[in-house]
Amino acid sequence: MTEPALTAELIADHGLTPEEYQRIEAILGRAPTYTELGIFSVMW
C-alpha cells in the first residue's frame, strides 16, 4: 500500500500547523510517515 504524500494541505487536514509539523520532524529527526502524522495529530 502506498502512503499519500505529506502535503501542506494534508497536514492542515490533520489539524496541524506548519510549526507543529516542524516540531514533529525535530522530535523524530526525520519526516513522519502518514501513520505517524495521524498519531501525532490525535495526541497534539
N, C-alpha and C positions, 0 to 999 in steps of 0.2 A: 504494500500500500504506500502510495506516495503522499508525503505530507505537503500541505499547502505552503506557499512561500509566505514568510512573515513580513507582510507589507505594513505600512503605516496605518492603512485602513483596517487591517485585521487586528492589529494591536489595539487600535481605538475601539473596535467592536468588542474586544475583551475588557473594555473599561479602563485601560491603562494609558497613562500619558507618556509622551516620548521620554520624559525624565525618569519615570518609573521603569520603563523598558531599559534605559541605560543602566539603572541600578541593578536590574536583574542580570544584565550582561556582566557587570562588575562582580556581582556575587558569584556567578558561575565561572567567570573567566573566559566566557565564550557566549555565542548566541544561543538562546534556549531553543529546544525543539518545540514543535507545535503542542505536544502534550505538556511539556514543562510550562509553556506560556499559559495554558489553561489552568494549571495548578497554581501558579503564581497569581493569576487574576482572581481566583477564588480566595486566596489567602490574603491578598492586599486589601 
